[in-house]
């Protein structure tokens, strides 16, 4: 399942971070690492961006970036 498909407030574990080059590197630097628990806490009115909670902090990411993240 992709992170972008995850229902609000349902916590899952990150399995794979797809993407290439600087985009994948940027996601990993933000703490989006396989094995980390993550959940979507809010979605903007038009569906983009998403507010996610991981490692004790909130992070706003684009829906297109969330589609690159696979969760269990």
N, CA, C and O atoms as a printed pandas DataFrame, in Angstrom:
     atom_number atom_name residue_name chain_id  residue_number  x_coord  y_coord  z_coord
0              1         N          UNK        A               1    0.846   -1.175    0.000
1              2        CA          UNK        A               1    0.000    0.000    0.000
2              3         C          UNK        A               1    0.892    1.239    0.000
3              4         O          UNK        A               1    1.914    1.277    0.685
4              5         N          UNK        A               2    0.503    2.237   -0.763
5              6        CA          UNK        A               2    1.250    3.493   -0.807
6              7         C          UNK        A               2    0.810    4.389    0.346
7              8         O          UNK        A               2   -0.335    4.319    0.792
8              9         N          UNK        A               3    1.714    5.219    0.821
9             10        CA          UNK        A               3    1.396    6.143    1.909
10            11         C          UNK        A               3    0.241    7.056    1.524
11            12         O          UNK        A               3   -0.580    7.394    2.376
12            13         N          UNK        A               4    0.160    7.459    0.271
13            14        CA          UNK        A               4   -0.899    8.358   -0.180
14            15         C          UNK        A               4   -2.287    7.721   -0.076
15            16         O          UNK        A               4   -3.288    8.438   -0.069
16            17         N          UNK        A               5   -2.367    6.383    0.005
17            18        CA          UNK        A               5   -3.635    5.659    0.112
18            19         C          UNK        A               5   -4.030    5.369    1.554
19            20         O          UNK        A               5   -5.126    4.866    1.802
20            21         N          UNK        A               6   -3.162    5.675    2.502
21            22        CA          UNK        A               6   -3.386    5.364    3.909
22            23         C          UNK        A               6   -4.495    6.235    4.498
23            24         O          UNK        A               6   -4.481    7.451    4.307
24            25         N          UNK        A               7   -5.457    5.637    5.212
25            26        CA          UNK        A               7   -6.498    6.437    5.868
26            27         C          UNK        A               7   -5.901    7.333    6.957
27            28         O          UNK        A               7   -4.854    7.020    7.524
28            29         N          UNK        A               8   -6.567    8.432    7.239
29            30        CA          UNK        A               8   -6.094    9.378    8.261
30            31         C          UNK        A               8   -6.060    8.690    9.621
31            32         O          UNK        A               8   -6.970    7.938    9.971
32            33         N          UNK        A               9   -5.001    8.957   10.383
33            34        CA          UNK        A               9   -4.755    8.465   11.745
34            35         C          UNK        A               9   -4.556    6.951   11.855
35            36         O          UNK        A               9   -4.677    6.399   12.949
36            37         N          UNK        A              10   -4.258    6.277   10.758
37            38        CA          UNK        A              10   -3.918    4.856   10.812
38            39         C          UNK        A              10   -2.403    4.725   10.692
39            40         O          UNK        A              10   -1.818    5.096    9.674
40            41         N          UNK        A              11   -1.778    4.197   11.734
41            42        CA          UNK        A              11   -0.319    4.107   11.764
42            43         C          UNK        A              11    0.157    2.833   11.076
43            44         O          UNK        A              11   -0.390    1.751   11.293
44            45         N          UNK        A              12    1.177    2.980   10.249
45            46        CA          UNK        A              12    1.781    1.855    9.541
46            47         C          UNK        A              12    3.294    1.992    9.580
47            48         O          UNK        A              12    3.824    3.038    9.954
48            49         N          UNK        A              13    3.983    0.929    9.192
49            50        CA          UNK        A              13    5.442    0.921    9.134
50            51         C          UNK        A              13    5.886    1.088    7.685
51            52         O          UNK        A              13    5.326    0.469    6.780
52            53         N          UNK        A              14    6.892    1.926    7.476
53            54        CA          UNK        A              14    7.434    2.140    6.136
54            55         C          UNK        A              14    8.206    0.897    5.710
55            56         O          UNK        A              14    9.050    0.392    6.450
56            57         N          UNK        A              15    7.907    0.412    4.507
57            58        CA          UNK        A              15    8.599   -0.752    3.972
58            59         C          UNK        A              15    9.680   -0.354    2.973
59            60         O          UNK        A              15   10.830   -0.778    3.086
60            61         N          UNK        A              16    9.298    0.467    1.991
61            62        CA          UNK        A              16   10.210    0.834    0.905
62            63         C          UNK        A              16   10.060    2.310    0.590
63            64         O          UNK        A              16    8.946    2.834    0.560
64            65         N          UNK        A              17   11.180    2.984    0.357
65            66        CA          UNK        A              17   11.179    4.358   -0.138
66            67         C          UNK        A              17   11.690    4.301   -1.567
67            68         O          UNK        A              17   12.882    4.100   -1.801
68            69         N          UNK        A              18   10.783    4.479   -2.522
69            70        CA          UNK        A              18   11.137    4.446   -3.949
70            71         C          UNK        A              18   11.627    5.818   -4.385
71            72         O          UNK        A              18   11.794    6.714   -3.558
72            73         N          UNK        A              19   11.851    5.976   -5.648
73            74        CA          UNK        A              19   12.372    7.236   -6.164
74            75         C          UNK        A              19   13.851    7.089   -6.458
75            76         O          UNK        A              19   14.479    6.090   -6.106
76            77         N          UNK        A              20   14.394    8.107   -7.110
77            78        CA          UNK        A              20   15.800    8.034   -7.471
78            79         C          UNK        A              20   16.496    9.349   -7.187
79            80         O          UNK        A              20   15.867   10.403   -7.099
80            81         N          UNK        A              21   17.796    9.263   -7.048
81            82        CA          UNK        A              21   18.631   10.446   -6.917
82            83         C          UNK        A              21   18.307   11.329   -5.736
83            84         O          UNK        A              21   18.107   10.861   -4.615
84            85         N          UNK        A              22   18.261   12.623   -6.016
85            86        CA          UNK        A              22   18.109   13.615   -4.947
86            87         C          UNK        A              22   16.749   13.532   -4.266
87            88         O          UNK        A              22   16.640   13.846   -3.080
88            89         N          UNK        A              23   15.709   13.116   -4.986
89            90        CA          UNK        A              23   14.377   12.998   -4.370
90            91         C          UNK        A              23   14.387   11.933   -3.284
91            92         O          UNK        A              23   13.920   12.185   -2.173
92            93         N          UNK        A              24   14.908   10.751   -3.582
93            94        CA          UNK        A              24   14.973    9.673   -2.584
94            95         C          UNK        A              24   15.873   10.084   -1.425
95            96         O          UNK        A              24   15.555    9.823   -0.265
96            97         N          UNK        A              25   16.976   10.715   -1.735
97            98        CA          UNK        A              25   17.911   11.163   -0.703
98            99         C          UNK        A              25   17.240   12.177    0.230
99           100         O          UNK        A              25   17.435   12.130    1.445
100          101         N          UNK        A              26   16.453   13.092   -0.339
101          102        CA          UNK        A              26   15.748   14.101    0.461
102          103         C          UNK        A              26   14.730   13.442    1.389
103          104         O          UNK        A              26   14.620   13.830    2.552
104          105         N          UNK        A              27   13.986   12.453    0.896
105          106        CA          UNK        A              27   13.017   11.750    1.731
106          107         C          UNK        A              27   13.696   11.028    2.889
107          108         O          UNK        A              27   13.211   11.064    4.020
108          109         N          UNK        A              28   14.822   10.370    2.602
109          110        CA          UNK        A              28   15.561    9.670    3.659
110          111         C          UNK        A              28   16.110   10.652    4.693
111          112         O          UNK        A              28   16.097   10.356    5.888
112          113         N          UNK        A              29   16.591   11.815    4.251
113          114        CA          UNK        A              29   17.114   12.821    5.180
114          115         C          UNK        A              29   16.029   13.376    6.098
115          116         O          UNK        A              29   16.321   13.793    7.219
116          117         N          UNK        A              30   14.782   13.385    5.633
117          118        CA          UNK        A              30   13.672   13.876    6.455
118          119         C          UNK        A              30   13.221   12.839    7.478
119          120         O          UNK        A              30   12.313   13.106    8.266
120          121         N          UNK        A              31   13.840   11.663    7.478
121          122        CA          UNK        A              31   13.507   10.639    8.457
122          123         C          UNK        A              31   12.548    9.589    7.954
123          124         O          UNK        A              31   12.099    8.734    8.718
124          125         N          UNK        A              32   12.228    9.644    6.669
125          126        CA          UNK        A              32   11.332    8.650    6.076
126          127         C          UNK        A              32   12.196    7.458    5.678
127          128         O          UNK        A              32   12.651    7.338    4.540
128          129         N          UNK        A              33   12.404    6.581    6.659
129          130        CA          UNK        A              33   13.334    5.463    6.533
130          131         C          UNK        A              33   12.566    4.156    6.751
131          132         O          UNK        A              33   11.715    4.098    7.639
132          133         N          UNK        A              34   12.841    3.105    5.967
133          134        CA          UNK        A              34   12.171    1.823    6.199
134          135         C          UNK        A              34   12.292    1.382    7.660
135          136         O          UNK        A              34   13.351    1.500    8.276
136          137         N          UNK        A              35   11.174    0.868    8.198
137          138        CA          UNK        A              35   11.116    0.438    9.590
138          139         C          UNK        A              35   10.530    1.482   10.527
139          140         O          UNK        A              35   10.258    1.180   11.689
140          141         N          UNK        A              36   10.329    2.706   10.044
141          142        CA          UNK        A              36    9.787    3.794   10.858
142          143         C          UNK        A              36    8.263    3.775   10.819
143          144         O          UNK        A              36    7.668    3.547    9.766
144          145         N          UNK        A              37    7.629    4.016   11.973
145          146        CA          UNK        A              37    6.174    4.138   12.047
146          147         C          UNK        A              37    5.777    5.513   11.517
147          148         O          UNK        A              37    6.426    6.514   11.821
148          149         N          UNK        A              38    4.699    5.555   10.715
149          150        CA          UNK        A              38    4.247    6.804   10.113
150          151         C          UNK        A              38    2.723    6.799   10.030
151          152         O          UNK        A              38    2.114    5.744    9.851
152          153         N          UNK        A              39    2.106    7.973   10.159
153          154        CA          UNK        A              39    0.662    8.078    9.954
154          155         C          UNK        A              39    0.328    9.451    9.397
155          156         O          UNK        A              39    1.022   10.429    9.677
156          157         N          UNK        A              40   -0.733    9.521    8.612
157          158        CA          UNK        A              40   -1.223   10.788    8.070
158          159         C          UNK        A              40   -2.149   11.392    9.116
159          160         O          UNK        A              40   -3.096   10.741    9.556
160          161         N          UNK        A              41   -1.882   12.634    9.518
161          162        CA          UNK        A              41   -2.723   13.284   10.524
162          163         C          UNK        A              41   -3.714   14.269    9.915
163          164         O          UNK        A              41   -4.801   14.466   10.458
164          165         N          UNK        A              42   -3.351   14.890    8.789
165          166        CA          UNK        A              42   -4.245   15.840    8.125
166          167         C          UNK        A              42   -3.993   15.820    6.628
167          168         O          UNK        A              42   -2.906   15.474    6.164
168          169         N          UNK        A              43   -5.036   16.202    5.880
169          170        CA          UNK        A              43   -4.925   16.336    4.430
170          171         C          UNK        A              43   -5.481   17.696    4.062
171          172         O          UNK        A              43   -6.542   18.082    4.553
172          173         N          UNK        A              44   -4.789   18.427    3.209
173          174        CA          UNK        A              44   -5.259   19.743    2.764
174          175         C          UNK        A              44   -6.595   19.583    2.030
175          176         O          UNK        A              44   -6.892   18.503    1.520
176          177         N          UNK        A              45   -7.394   20.641    1.972
177          178        CA          UNK        A              45   -8.717   20.559    1.345
178          179         C          UNK        A              45   -8.719   20.011   -0.088
179          180         O          UNK        A              45   -9.655   19.308   -0.470
180          181         N          UNK        A              46   -7.711   20.312   -0.871
181          182        CA          UNK        A              46   -7.661   19.800   -2.239
182          183         C          UNK        A              46   -6.861   18.506   -2.347
183          184         O          UNK        A              46   -6.606   18.028   -3.452
184          185         N          UNK        A              47   -6.462   17.931   -1.204
185          186        CA          UNK        A              47   -5.768   16.649   -1.191
186          187         C          UNK        A              47   -4.255   16.712   -1.251
187          188         O          UNK        A              47   -3.594   15.674   -1.238
188          189         N          UNK        A              48   -3.696   17.907   -1.318
189          190        CA          UNK        A              48   -2.251   18.045   -1.420
190          191         C          UNK        A              48   -1.837   19.343   -0.742
191          192         O          UNK        A              48   -2.380   20.380   -1.122
192          193         N          UNK        A              49   -0.947   19.381    0.203
193          194        CA          UNK        A              49   -0.063   18.329    0.724
194          195         C          UNK        A              49   -0.719   17.521    1.846
195          196         O          UNK        A              49   -1.858   17.768    2.243
196          197         N          UNK        A              50    0.050   16.544    2.340
197          198        CA          UNK        A              50   -0.355   15.694    3.448
198          199         C          UNK        A              50    0.509   16.034    4.659
199          200         O          UNK        A              50    1.704   16.292    4.522
200          201         N          UNK        A              51   -0.092   16.033    5.829
201          202        CA          UNK        A              51    0.657   16.231    7.069
202          203         C          UNK        A              51    0.822   14.866    7.711
203          204         O          UNK        A              51   -0.162   14.208    8.049
204          205         N          UNK        A              52    2.075   14.438    7.880
205          206        CA          UNK        A              52    2.347   13.122    8.456
206          207         C          UNK        A              52    3.074   13.273    9.788
207          208         O          UNK        A              52    3.774   14.256   10.030
208          209         N          UNK        A              53    2.890   12.274   10.642
209          210        CA          UNK        A              53    3.558   12.239   11.946
210          211         C          UNK        A              53    4.498   11.036   11.952
211          212         O          UNK        A              53    4.082    9.904   11.706
212          213         N          UNK        A              54    5.776   11.302   12.237
213          214        CA          UNK        A              54    6.760   10.237   12.362
214          215         C          UNK        A              54    7.878   10.704   13.271
215          216         O          UNK        A              54    8.202   11.891   13.308
216          217         N          UNK        A              55    8.466    9.775   14.004
217          218        CA          UNK        A              55    9.610   10.057   14.881
218          219         C          UNK        A              55    9.385   11.245   15.818
219          220         O          UNK        A              55   10.336   11.945   16.167
220          221         N          UNK        A              56    8.126   11.480   16.229
221          222        CA          UNK        A              56    7.834   12.539   17.190
222          223         C          UNK        A              56    7.675   13.931   16.604
223          224         O          UNK        A              56    7.611   14.898   17.362
224          225         N          UNK        A              57    7.607   14.072   15.289
225          226        CA          UNK        A              57    7.398   15.389   14.703
226          227         C          UNK        A              57    6.438   15.309   13.515
227          228         O          UNK        A              57    6.188   14.233   12.972
228          229         N          UNK        A              58    5.914   16.456   13.130
229          230        CA          UNK        A              58    4.992   16.561   12.002
230          231         C          UNK        A              58    5.775   17.009   10.768
231          232         O          UNK        A              58    6.694   17.822   10.866
232          233         N          UNK        A              59    5.406   16.477    9.620
233          234        CA          UNK        A              59    6.091   16.766    8.372
234          235         C          UNK        A              59    5.056   16.897    7.270
235          236         O          UNK        A              59    4.152   16.068    7.164
236          237         N          UNK        A              60    5.179   17.911    6.465
237          238        CA          UNK        A              60    4.280   18.107    5.336
238          239         C          UNK        A              60    4.973   17.635    4.067
239          240         O          UNK        A              60    6.070   18.089    3.742
240          241         N          UNK        A              61    4.319   16.711    3.345
241          242        CA          UNK        A              61    4.892   16.213    2.102
242          243         C          UNK        A              61    3.853   16.254    0.984
243          244         O          UNK        A              61    2.648   16.210    1.233
244          245         N          UNK        A              62    4.335   16.337   -0.230
245          246        CA          UNK        A              62    3.448   16.332   -1.391
246          247         C          UNK        A              62    2.849   14.945   -1.589
247          248         O          UNK        A              62    3.448   13.933   -1.225
248          249         N          UNK        A              63    1.665   14.921   -2.168
249          250        CA          UNK        A              63    1.015   13.646   -2.441
250          251         C          UNK        A              63    1.847   12.824   -3.424
251          252         O          UNK        A              63    1.911   11.600   -3.306
252          253         N          UNK        A              64    2.478   13.478   -4.381
253          254        CA          UNK        A              64    3.316   12.754   -5.353
254          255         C          UNK        A              64    4.505   12.083   -4.660
255          256         O          UNK        A              64    4.937   11.006   -5.072
256          257         N          UNK        A              65    5.034   12.719   -3.608
257          258        CA          UNK        A              65    6.120   12.100   -2.840
258          259         C          UNK        A              65    5.591   10.938   -1.999
259          260         O          UNK        A              65    6.268    9.922   -1.843
260          261         N          UNK        A              66    4.379   11.090   -1.457
261          262        CA          UNK        A              66    3.771   10.033   -0.642
262          263         C          UNK        A              66    3.496    8.784   -1.473
263          264         O          UNK        A              66    3.457    7.680   -0.931
264          265         N          UNK        A              67    3.305    8.943   -2.773
265          266        CA          UNK        A              67    3.073    7.783   -3.642
266          267         C          UNK        A              67    4.337    6.950   -3.839
267          268         O          UNK        A              67    4.258    5.804   -4.280
268          269         N          UNK        A              68    5.495    7.513   -3.518
269          270        CA          UNK        A              68    6.759    6.786   -3.636
270          271         C          UNK        A              68    7.086    5.961   -2.395
271          272         O          UNK        A              68    8.027    5.167   -2.398
272          273         N          UNK        A              69    6.303    6.153   -1.335
273          274        CA          UNK        A              69    6.570    5.499   -0.056
274          275         C          UNK        A              69    5.588    4.349    0.125
275          276         O          UNK        A              69    4.374    4.555    0.126
276          277         N          UNK        A              70    6.115    3.144    0.279
277          278        CA          UNK        A              70    5.261    1.961    0.478
278          279         C          UNK        A              70    5.248    1.608    1.944
279          280         O          UNK        A              70    6.293    1.554    2.592
280          281         N          UNK        A              71    4.032    1.361    2.478
281          282        CA          UNK        A              71    3.844    0.978    3.880
282          283         C          UNK        A              71    3.182   -0.394    3.924
283          284         O          UNK        A              71    2.596   -0.843    2.939
284          285         N          UNK        A              72    3.281   -1.059    5.085
285          286        CA          UNK        A              72    2.705   -2.404    5.199
286          287         C          UNK        A              72    1.197   -2.368    5.268
287          288         O          UNK        A              72    0.559   -3.416    5.366
